[in-house]
């Protein structure tokens, strides 16, 4: 089969489109003929040599895809050849075919076009597992998400609004903030010229944010703790702003607040806290509203997989709103 290849760690220009071995369908897996894959920032890190796949995972890029099941392995029940699905992956999505543990499959939501469904698995599983399963966001609370125009941000805003939270977000342009407003965000902060701590405190009469979902890491750590309300919960899921920073435990203790950091890719396929558990929760708690159109995938554009380098450059420059999809060549 053909897949996006990496000639050596480096910039977007190291990505090519060539022949690689076909995936092998192991016990408990299915093979999906890929219709589309979505680009995530973790893919950029892997391309640069900073984020190797977990043991046993494909070294082909791609953490989510949509497509049609073409093979069902031993021990798999509930899925058949010909089913239209989308999938959470540990790797392998930038290809014509990919092997997927059956527990990481989701049915294509009714009313969502198959290629567009590739924009859903990673963002829904990331947001649901961190904002709701871990941080426990509740109706009436204040929720702050950084990078509101990203794939994660656009989904987090929608799910938080659906839950009855008051949503604040940061973004780097008026266009992105206007789109976030359309999704239901109330407090809009341009991080290029505004202080999000001051803006959120002002908008909430000094209360602050009950839950913060952060993609920046070290660069934002101190200010994220500052913006937390009493009893607030900060969840870090990204390291765009570095990995090392000092944490003032005194501030955290006075606020009776908590800080957590997680990754989705490194979780086990099964067991407590594993990918299958998260996927099942998303199917039960999120999928019905996706099918009703209450929550929708946001897609910026679609490109052929031979232009994966262009897609990576776009994501790296943050010149997108929502997800960028890659489609196999005809």
Buried (B, 14 or more C-beta within 10 A) or exposed (E): BBBBBBEEEEEBEBBBBEEBEEBEBEEBBBBBBBBBBBBBBBBBBBBBEEBEBEEEBBEBBBBBBBBBBBBBBEEBEEBEEEBBBBBBBBBBBBBBBBBBBBBBBBBBBEEBBBBBBBBBBBBBBBBBBBBBBBBEBEEEBBBBBBBBBBBBBBBBBBBBBBBEBBBBBBBBBEEBBEBBBEBBBBBBBBBEEEBBBEBBBEBBEEBBBBBBBBBBBBBBBBBBBBBBBEEBBBBBBBBBBEEEEEEEEEEBEEBEBBBEBBBBBEBEBEEEEBBBBBBBBBBEBBBEBBBEEEBBBBBBEBBBBBBBBBBBBBBBEBEBBBBBBBBBEE
